[in-house]
């Protein structure tokens, strides 16, 4: 009887200890990009993986390896310049994402054939990162 | 003979562990059988699952490649490797200034660039990965597709990539059209442990 009771107590204690873990899997509606930024950042976060951006860049919120082939993008939302000399705003970011060679002819970042719509969503996601 | 108190403690501990294992197994089986895990490649891996699998791959490759002997690889191998790479690897891995094709971009895990591969892997490990492939990653084995010499040529080329600009890459891969020698096949070649 005593065994049973202490067993029940132990089981209860274990469940109580585990309960907060269930909360960790909760919802993630994501941060909002700055005012004036167009596109859907949540779709952009998915699009990032479908153009394999994360295979060269470390991108917060996107699971991938520790890579340093491209520059880490952890604070791209608050940088003043991108790609060396372009002012960091959404049209420039989209332009750079879609056609790096038009900015630097010899850029090692390839043209990945990103559509305008996808570039808008990708840039919307990246601009949430600060 | 154990005291009543010690027996009580032991019984409680054993029953608690058994119950926890039982609940864990039931939860695991339910998730498995109900199909709740999203196998789609648009749903990312859990970060720690990804990290764990990646690290396991690293250890496995290191272990299995340890007896591979690296041949001398000269300029001819690099040039040959450039063409082999262009025809067989760039579709998924791309190159400096060159995008992978669509299927390579949308795979999960992403095949990723190889411009940094020689910083992460020794030559014998690159050879082993190319020859044997990597299970469940999309990386195929090339043992029955490329000759041993061509696999080594590819490794020689990959080892040059860190210092390669987009222009260099274009120039090196613009060369010859390839006729592939038949693969040498499994048993004879010195490929390290195959298990």
Interface residues (C-beta under 8 A of the other chain):
Chain A: X2 X3 X6 X7 X10 X11 X14 X46 X49 X50 X51 X52 X54 X55 X56 X62 X63 X64 X65 X67 X68 X69 X101 X106 X107 X108 X109 X110 X111 X112 X113
Chain B: X8 X11 X12 X15 X16 X19 X20 X42 X44 X45 X46 X47 X50 X54 X94 X96 X97 X98 X99 X100 X102 X104 X105 X106 X107 X108 X109 X110 X111 X112 X113 X115 X116 X165 X166 X167
